[in-house]
């Protein structure tokens, strides 16, 4: 939501970097995906960083639903969302898949690869907490969120799609969560699940919509985490996907990525680890 304030002294007076705004007695209308707010007979009040219970509660919710009982608002950081071009080409370091797998600590990279398969043995969605997106523990007649320490009978379906990605150096399994997957597919996990249930498909049915990922050469912004079990060397989670051909071409030019060759890699069998590394394509 974008709010324009004419009176900047209102913000200066607060001497704060972050602002929590409370609107009282306003008319809100949601139409065609756009929320409009209008004044109601000149009674609307706009309060910035007001010392109100509702503001304090909102702060606590933002910082982890009471895990840190701070009542000040200075703990809330900005979520900076860079443009795809900044994020994928200039700001995040690029690495080949084999380099990502060799990294020892948790780190974030951009890589370019072709999706060759989706792991159908692994569930493509999970039951998430409505408040924090954490996976829920199923109890006999309800669910439990360990992060929020809350019991509930309601869950939200969120994506956790495991895709097999190949580049010129190696292959790896990337986990796509709700934000990155739904932006690419144009559908949420809840949308797909609802349509599957409406068609009478069972839990084991694999939704065709996910195949839109297969065969695509994409940029992935990802984070390599240490694995929690001994069967897996690491877990690679994707926070953002870029399918913009101009941005892909721009990164390919800068990092000497052979896009033609990459687009032809549609099976893992064509890749032998290390085979193409001597071509000088390591950056
Ligand atoms: Zn939760």
Boltz pocket constraint, residues with backbone or C-beta under 6 A from the ligand:
constraints:
  - pocket:
      binder: B
      contacts: [[A, 129], [A, 130], [A, 131], [A, 132], [A, 133], [A, 134], [A, 145], [A, 146], [A, 147], [A, 148], [A, 149]]
      max_distance: 6.0
